[in-house]
């Protein structure tokens, strides 16, 4: 799928009233992004650096890494009102029900204090039957939070995980200052669309965001929707990113894209982990296998949208592989879990900081009976919360690999 060129820069909202202070949007005010790109339309947070982006021709990955899952503005201020001008790009699918607007979560001193969505913006219209995409340009919109307490406080604005977002301007009614990182450990996580956030209720309630809050760490989320594919450039980005804790959740995207066969899978995992270890030789590193997904437990991919379900106002996915194809090396989730456990056990003999977690401990058979995957691939908001709580207990709890 190709990515359309940017439209001409849209006009900005009307100038704010007197008394507002405009603060430049700089790296010091943002957490969770690996790079900021300055464009004619504002500042674009990226979750992969330019060198990695240049090594991919995949339009899906380009969209995913520019959706700022886990990226947030963090500042100190006495302001009682904050305005953020943004140019969003919202996803839409031909023939499918409208996707919900992305949500901006406001935290004050770590506590939820409000939510908002951005009006206007671009729309990326996808045709799932052909794989084509059309960008329909729109204007800059403004996200507003008012009525904040008039005292010195830490303000966080978490950006939507499901909209490409360019930050155009930040205004407040009192000066702002960046917040030093402090002594919280940095957790670097990579995974699929489930780690990216689909279909969580908001950016602070994706399972990695919830787990980071419960674990008391700063999250850098490289959940890349559809693109957790053991790409070497992603491993190099992780190698070069400062982190105190690292996790990689591997499996579902390799099955539903039908990208690798068994012969190539284990060497690819070894290579990915080798590259991470080049930059983080002793950092606690947790390999997480897929959560339960009955669609692909024993049936290979690819998985494709079942377009017939659109007539019912919903979308579900279907597995297009044949279980008999496992004999020829096609991957299923059970095959991947077995191989990941073997690879980690082999490497852990010389790498005591390497650990394995079966993803079914985050979401398994009992959970699926209670909270089935609505589209057969992705969890709902309640499941994100359960997974976040489970991961926090298993990874950050007593005896876990990330215990402080």
RAURRA-V751142 format. One record per residue. N is the residue number from 1. RES is the residue in one small letter. OMEGA is omega in whole degrees, 0 to 359 (* if undefined). D_LAST is the distance of its C-alpha to the last C-alpha in Angstrom with 1 decimal. Layout:
n->N res->RES omega->OMEGA d_last->D_LAST
n->N res->RES omega->OMEGA d_last->D_LAST
//
This chain:
n->1 res->x omega->179 d_last->43.1
n->2 res->x omega->177 d_last->44.0
n->3 res->x omega->181 d_last->42.4
n->4 res->x omega->176 d_last->45.1
n->5 res->x omega->176 d_last->45.6
n->6 res->x omega->172 d_last->44.4
n->7 res->x omega->174 d_last->47.2
n->8 res->x omega->183 d_last->48.8
n->9 res->x omega->180 d_last->46.6
n->10 res->x omega->179 d_last->47.2
n->11 res->x omega->178 d_last->48.2
n->12 res->x omega->175 d_last->45.7
n->13 res->x omega->179 d_last->45.9
n->14 res->x omega->180 d_last->48.3
n->15 res->x omega->181 d_last->47.3
n->16 res->x omega->178 d_last->45.5
n->17 res->x omega->179 d_last->47.3
n->18 res->x omega->180 d_last->47.5
n->19 res->x omega->176 d_last->44.7
n->20 res->x omega->176 d_last->41.9
n->21 res->x omega->177 d_last->39.7
n->22 res->x omega->183 d_last->38.9
n->23 res->x omega->178 d_last->35.7
n->24 res->x omega->180 d_last->35.4
n->25 res->x omega->185 d_last->32.7
n->26 res->x omega->180 d_last->30.6
n->27 res->x omega->183 d_last->27.4
n->28 res->x omega->182 d_last->26.0
n->29 res->x omega->186 d_last->26.3
n->30 res->x omega->173 d_last->24.8
n->31 res->x omega->173 d_last->21.3
n->32 res->x omega->177 d_last->20.8
n->33 res->x omega->177 d_last->24.0
n->34 res->x omega->182 d_last->24.5
n->35 res->x omega->173 d_last->28.0
n->36 res->x omega->177 d_last->30.6
n->37 res->x omega->179 d_last->34.2
n->38 res->x omega->185 d_last->36.9
n->39 res->x omega->176 d_last->39.8
n->40 res->x omega->182 d_last->43.1
n->41 res->x omega->180 d_last->41.5
n->42 res->x omega->182 d_last->38.4
n->43 res->x omega->179 d_last->34.9
n->44 res->x omega->173 d_last->33.5
n->45 res->x omega->176 d_last->29.7
n->46 res->x omega->176 d_last->29.0
n->47 res->x omega->167 d_last->26.0
n->48 res->x omega->180 d_last->27.5
n->49 res->x omega->185 d_last->29.1
n->50 res->x omega->182 d_last->32.9
n->51 res->x omega->177 d_last->33.1
n->52 res->x omega->181 d_last->31.4
n->53 res->x omega->182 d_last->33.6
n->54 res->x omega->182 d_last->36.7
n->55 res->x omega->179 d_last->36.1
n->56 res->x omega->173 d_last->36.4
n->57 res->x omega->185 d_last->39.5
n->58 res->x omega->179 d_last->37.9
n->59 res->x omega->177 d_last->38.6
n->60 res->x omega->179 d_last->36.2
n->61 res->x omega->180 d_last->33.3
n->62 res->x omega->177 d_last->34.7
n->63 res->x omega->185 d_last->34.6
n->64 res->x omega->184 d_last->31.2
n->65 res->x omega->177 d_last->29.4
n->66 res->x omega->170 d_last->31.4
n->67 res->x omega->196 d_last->30.2
n->68 res->x omega->177 d_last->27.3
n->69 res->x omega->181 d_last->24.7
n->70 res->x omega->180 d_last->21.6
n->71 res->x omega->182 d_last->23.5
n->72 res->x omega->169 d_last->23.9
n->73 res->x omega->180 d_last->25.7
n->74 res->x omega->184 d_last->23.6
n->75 res->x omega->173 d_last->25.8
n->76 res->x omega->183 d_last->26.7
n->77 res->x omega->170 d_last->30.2
n->78 res->x omega->185 d_last->32.6
n->79 res->x omega->174 d_last->34.3
n->80 res->x omega->178 d_last->35.6
n->81 res->x omega->179 d_last->36.4
n->82 res->x omega->173 d_last->34.9
n->83 res->x omega->179 d_last->36.8
n->84 res->x omega->175 d_last->35.5
n->85 res->x omega->184 d_last->38.2
n->86 res->x omega->169 d_last->37.2
n->87 res->x omega->181 d_last->39.0
n->88 res->x omega->168 d_last->37.5
n->89 res->x omega->183 d_last->38.6
n->90 res->x omega->178 d_last->38.5
n->91 res->x omega->173 d_last->38.9
n->92 res->x omega->184 d_last->42.0
n->93 res->x omega->182 d_last->43.4
n->94 res->x omega->177 d_last->47.2
n->95 res->x omega->182 d_last->48.4
n->96 res->x omega->176 d_last->45.0
n->97 res->x omega->180 d_last->44.1
n->98 res->x omega->175 d_last->42.7
n->99 res->x omega->178 d_last->39.0
n->100 res->x omega->176 d_last->37.3
n->101 res->x omega->174 d_last->36.8
n->102 res->x omega->184 d_last->33.4
n->103 res->x omega->171 d_last->31.4
n->104 res->x omega->178 d_last->29.9
n->105 res->x omega->175 d_last->27.3
n->106 res->x omega->172 d_last->27.2
n->107 res->x omega->174 d_last->24.3
n->108 res->x omega->184 d_last->24.9
n->109 res->x omega->175 d_last->22.0
n->110 res->x omega->183 d_last->19.9
n->111 res->x omega->178 d_last->22.5
n->112 res->x omega->185 d_last->25.0
n->113 res->x omega->178 d_last->28.3
n->114 res->x omega->177 d_last->30.6
n->115 res->x omega->178 d_last->31.4
n->116 res->x omega->174 d_last->34.2
n->117 res->x omega->181 d_last->35.7
n->118 res->x omega->174 d_last->37.7
n->119 res->x omega->171 d_last->41.4
n->120 res->x omega->180 d_last->43.6
n->121 res->x omega->180 d_last->42.2
n->122 res->x omega->172 d_last->42.8
n->123 res->x omega->174 d_last->43.0
n->124 res->x omega->183 d_last->42.4
n->125 res->x omega->182 d_last->44.7
n->126 res->x omega->173 d_last->43.9
n->127 res->x omega->185 d_last->46.5
n->128 res->x omega->180 d_last->44.7
n->129 res->x omega->184 d_last->48.0
n->130 res->x omega->184 d_last->48.6
n->131 res->x omega->181 d_last->45.2
n->132 res->x omega->180 d_last->46.7
n->133 res->x omega->177 d_last->45.3
n->134 res->x omega->179 d_last->47.0
n->135 res->x omega->178 d_last->45.6
n->136 res->x omega->187 d_last->47.3
n->137 res->x omega->177 d_last->46.7
n->138 res->x omega->185 d_last->46.2
n->139 res->x omega->173 d_last->45.7
n->140 res->x omega->176 d_last->42.7
n->141 res->x omega->183 d_last->41.4
n->142 res->x omega->173 d_last->39.7
n->143 res->x omega->185 d_last->36.6
n->144 res->x omega->169 d_last->37.0
n->145 res->x omega->181 d_last->34.8
n->146 res->x omega->179 d_last->36.8
n->147 res->x omega->178 d_last->36.7
n->148 res->x omega->181 d_last->33.3
n->149 res->x omega->183 d_last->32.9
n->150 res->x omega->177 d_last->34.6
n->151 res->x omega->176 d_last->31.9
n->152 res->x omega->187 d_last->29.3
n->153 res->x omega->173 d_last->26.5
n->154 res->x omega->180 d_last->23.9
n->155 res->x omega->175 d_last->25.5
n->156 res->x omega->172 d_last->24.1
n->157 res->x omega->180 d_last->26.5
n->158 res->x omega->184 d_last->25.1
n->159 res->x omega->182 d_last->27.8
n->160 res->x omega->178 d_last->29.2
n->161 res->x omega->190 d_last->27.7
n->162 res->x omega->176 d_last->31.2
n->163 res->x omega->169 d_last->33.5
n->164 res->x omega->190 d_last->34.0
n->165 res->x omega->170 d_last->33.7
n->166 res->x omega->182 d_last->35.3
n->167 res->x omega->187 d_last->34.6
n->168 res->x omega->182 d_last->38.0
n->169 res->x omega->176 d_last->37.6
n->170 res->x omega->179 d_last->35.4
n->171 res->x omega->177 d_last->37.4
n->172 res->x omega->178 d_last->36.5
n->173 res->x omega->172 d_last->38.7
n->174 res->x omega->182 d_last->36.7
n->175 res->x omega->176 d_last->35.1
n->176 res->x omega->178 d_last->31.6
n->177 res->x omega->177 d_last->29.0
n->178 res->x omega->179 d_last->26.0
n->179 res->x omega->178 d_last->22.5
n->180 res->x omega->183 d_last->20.5
n->181 res->x omega->178 d_last->17.2
n->182 res->x omega->186 d_last->15.3
n->183 res->x omega->177 d_last->11.8
n->184 res->x omega->178 d_last->10.2
n->185 res->x omega->179 d_last->8.8
n->186 res->x omega->178 d_last->11.7
n->187 res->x omega->178 d_last->11.9
n->188 res->x omega->184 d_last->15.3
n->189 res->x omega->176 d_last->17.0
n->190 res->x omega->178 d_last->20.6
n->191 res->x omega->187 d_last->22.8
n->192 res->x omega->179 d_last->26.1
n->193 res->x omega->178 d_last->27.8
n->194 res->x omega->174 d_last->25.6
n->195 res->x omega->177 d_last->22.5
n->196 res->x omega->177 d_last->24.9
n->197 res->x omega->185 d_last->25.6
n->198 res->x omega->352 d_last->28.9
n->199 res->x omega->179 d_last->29.9
n->200 res->x omega->184 d_last->27.4
n->201 res->x omega->185 d_last->28.8
n->202 res->x omega->185 d_last->27.4
n->203 res->x omega->179 d_last->24.9
n->204 res->x omega->181 d_last->22.1
n->205 res->x omega->164 d_last->22.7
n->206 res->x omega->185 d_last->22.3
n->207 res->x omega->177 d_last->19.8
n->208 res->x omega->179 d_last->17.4
n->209 res->x omega->178 d_last->17.8
n->210 res->x omega->180 d_last->17.3
n->211 res->x omega->179 d_last->14.1
n->212 res->x omega->178 d_last->12.8
n->213 res->x omega->180 d_last->13.9
n->214 res->x omega->180 d_last->12.5
n->215 res->x omega->178 d_last->9.0
n->216 res->x omega->182 d_last->9.5
n->217 res->x omega->175 d_last->9.9
n->218 res->x omega->186 d_last->13.2
n->219 res->x omega->162 d_last->15.1
n->220 res->x omega->188 d_last->17.7
n->221 res->x omega->173 d_last->19.7
n->222 res->x omega->167 d_last->22.1
n->223 res->x omega->188 d_last->23.4
n->224 res->x omega->189 d_last->27.0
n->225 res->x omega->178 d_last->29.5
n->226 res->x omega->190 d_last->31.5
n->227 res->x omega->170 d_last->30.4
n->228 res->x omega->194 d_last->27.5
n->229 res->x omega->180 d_last->30.0
n->230 res->x omega->178 d_last->28.3
n->231 res->x omega->179 d_last->30.1
n->232 res->x omega->181 d_last->29.7
n->233 res->x omega->175 d_last->29.6
n->234 res->x omega->177 d_last->26.5
n->235 res->x omega->179 d_last->24.8
n->236 res->x omega->176 d_last->26.0
n->237 res->x omega->178 d_last->24.7
n->238 res->x omega->177 d_last->21.2
n->239 res->x omega->187 d_last->21.7
n->240 res->x omega->182 d_last->22.7
n->241 res->x omega->177 d_last->20.1
n->242 res->x omega->181 d_last->17.3
n->243 res->x omega->175 d_last->13.9
n->244 res->x omega->181 d_last->10.3
n->245 res->x omega->182 d_last->10.2
n->246 res->x omega->172 d_last->13.6
n->247 res->x omega->176 d_last->15.4
n->248 res->x omega->180 d_last->19.1
n->249 res->x omega->193 d_last->21.1
n->250 res->x omega->167 d_last->24.5
n->251 res->x omega->192 d_last->27.8
n->252 res->x omega->181 d_last->29.6
n->253 res->x omega->178 d_last->31.0
n->254 res->x omega->178 d_last->32.3
n->255 res->x omega->188 d_last->34.2
n->256 res->x omega->168 d_last->35.5
n->257 res->x omega->182 d_last->36.8
n->258 res->x omega->190 d_last->38.1
n->259 res->x omega->186 d_last->37.0
n->260 res->x omega->168 d_last->36.4
n->261 res->x omega->186 d_last->37.9
n->262 res->x omega->180 d_last->36.2
n->263 res->x omega->184 d_last->37.5
n->264 res->x omega->190 d_last->35.7
n->265 res->x omega->184 d_last->32.4
n->266 res->x omega->176 d_last->30.6
n->267 res->x omega->178 d_last->31.7
n->268 res->x omega->177 d_last->30.5
n->269 res->x omega->178 d_last->27.0
n->270 res->x omega->181 d_last->27.0
n->271 res->x omega->179 d_last->28.2
n->272 res->x omega->181 d_last->25.6
n->273 res->x omega->177 d_last->22.7
n->274 res->x omega->181 d_last->24.6
n->275 res->x omega->177 d_last->24.9
n->276 res->x omega->181 d_last->21.2
n->277 res->x omega->176 d_last->20.5
n->278 res->x omega->180 d_last->23.2
n->279 res->x omega->183 d_last->21.0
n->280 res->x omega->189 d_last->17.5
n->281 res->x omega->184 d_last->18.3
n->282 res->x omega->180 d_last->15.0
n->283 res->x omega->174 d_last->12.5
n->284 res->x omega->186 d_last->10.9
n->285 res->x omega->184 d_last->13.9
n->286 res->x omega->175 d_last->14.6
n->287 res->x omega->184 d_last->18.3
n->288 res->x omega->178 d_last->19.4
n->289 res->x omega->186 d_last->23.0
n->290 res->x omega->168 d_last->25.3
n->291 res->x omega->178 d_last->25.3
n->292 res->x omega->174 d_last->28.6
n->293 res->x omega->186 d_last->31.6
n->294 res->x omega->181 d_last->34.9
n->295 res->x omega->188 d_last->36.8
n->296 res->x omega->179 d_last->35.4
n->297 res->x omega->181 d_last->34.2
n->298 res->x omega->180 d_last->37.3
n->299 res->x omega->180 d_last->39.3
n->300 res->x omega->175 d_last->38.8
n->301 res->x omega->4 d_last->39.0
n->302 res->x omega->170 d_last->39.9
n->303 res->x omega->183 d_last->39.3
n->304 res->x omega->176 d_last->41.5
n->305 res->x omega->173 d_last->42.2
n->306 res->x omega->188 d_last->44.8
n->307 res->x omega->179 d_last->47.1
n->308 res->x omega->180 d_last->49.2
n->309 res->x omega->178 d_last->46.5
n->310 res->x omega->179 d_last->47.1
n->311 res->x omega->179 d_last->50.3
n->312 res->x omega->180 d_last->48.4
n->313 res->x omega->179 d_last->46.3
n->314 res->x omega->179 d_last->43.1
n->315 res->x omega->173 d_last->41.7
n->316 res->x omega->179 d_last->40.5
n->317 res->x omega->179 d_last->39.8
n->318 res->x omega->176 d_last->41.6
n->319 res->x omega->184 d_last->40.9
n->320 res->x omega->180 d_last->43.7
n->321 res->x omega->180 d_last->43.1
n->322 res->x omega->179 d_last->44.7
n->323 res->x omega->180 d_last->42.9
n->324 res->x omega->183 d_last->45.4
n->325 res->x omega->174 d_last->44.1
n->326 res->x omega->181 d_last->41.1
n->327 res->x omega->179 d_last->43.6
n->328 res->x omega->174 d_last->44.1
n->329 res->x omega->176 d_last->40.4
n->330 res->x omega->185 d_last->39.4
n->331 res->x omega->168 d_last->35.8
n->332 res->x omega->181 d_last->34.7
n->333 res->x omega->179 d_last->31.3
n->334 res->x omega->176 d_last->31.7
n->335 res->x omega->181 d_last->32.8
n->336 res->x omega->180 d_last->29.7
n->337 res->x omega->180 d_last->27.3
n->338 res->x omega->181 d_last->29.1
n->339 res->x omega->179 d_last->29.1
n->340 res->x omega->179 d_last->25.4
n->341 res->x omega->180 d_last->24.4
n->342 res->x omega->182 d_last->26.9
n->343 res->x omega->182 d_last->25.8
n->344 res->x omega->179 d_last->22.1
n->345 res->x omega->179 d_last->23.2
n->346 res->x omega->184 d_last->25.6
n->347 res->x omega->184 d_last->23.2
n->348 res->x omega->177 d_last->20.3
n->349 res->x omega->177 d_last->22.7
n->350 res->x omega->184 d_last->22.4
n->351 res->x omega->184 d_last->19.0
n->352 res->x omega->178 d_last->16.3
n->353 res->x omega->178 d_last->13.6
n->354 res->x omega->185 d_last->15.8
n->355 res->x omega->181 d_last->15.5
n->356 res->x omega->175 d_last->17.9
n->357 res->x omega->174 d_last->18.0
n->358 res->x omega->184 d_last->21.5
n->359 res->x omega->179 d_last->22.0
n->360 res->x omega->172 d_last->24.2
n->361 res->x omega->174 d_last->21.3
n->362 res->x omega->180 d_last->20.8
n->363 res->x omega->184 d_last->24.6
n->364 res->x omega->186 d_last->27.0
n->365 res->x omega->181 d_last->30.6
n->366 res->x omega->178 d_last->30.2
n->367 res->x omega->181 d_last->28.5
n->368 res->x omega->178 d_last->31.3
n->369 res->x omega->180 d_last->34.0
n->370 res->x omega->186 d_last->32.7
n->371 res->x omega->181 d_last->31.6
n->372 res->x omega->179 d_last->33.6
n->373 res->x omega->189 d_last->33.0
n->374 res->x omega->181 d_last->35.6
n->375 res->x omega->180 d_last->36.8
n->376 res->x omega->178 d_last->35.9
n->377 res->x omega->192 d_last->33.1
n->378 res->x omega->178 d_last->30.8
n->379 res->x omega->176 d_last->29.0
n->380 res->x omega->185 d_last->29.9
n->381 res->x omega->180 d_last->28.0
n->382 res->x omega->179 d_last->27.3
n->383 res->x omega->174 d_last->25.9
n->384 res->x omega->181 d_last->23.6
n->385 res->x omega->180 d_last->22.2
n->386 res->x omega->180 d_last->21.9
n->387 res->x omega->178 d_last->20.2
n->388 res->x omega->179 d_last->17.6
n->389 res->x omega->179 d_last->16.9
n->390 res->x omega->181 d_last->17.0
n->391 res->x omega->180 d_last->14.6
n->392 res->x omega->180 d_last->12.0
n->393 res->x omega->186 d_last->12.5
n->394 res->x omega->185 d_last->12.8
n->395 res->x omega->185 d_last->10.1
n->396 res->x omega->182 d_last->7.2
n->397 res->x omega->181 d_last->8.7
n->398 res->x omega->179 d_last->8.9
n->399 res->x omega->180 d_last->9.8
n->400 res->x omega->183 d_last->9.1
n->401 res->x omega->181 d_last->8.9
n->402 res->x omega->180 d_last->6.2
n->403 res->x omega->183 d_last->3.8
n->404 res->x omega->* d_last->0.0
//
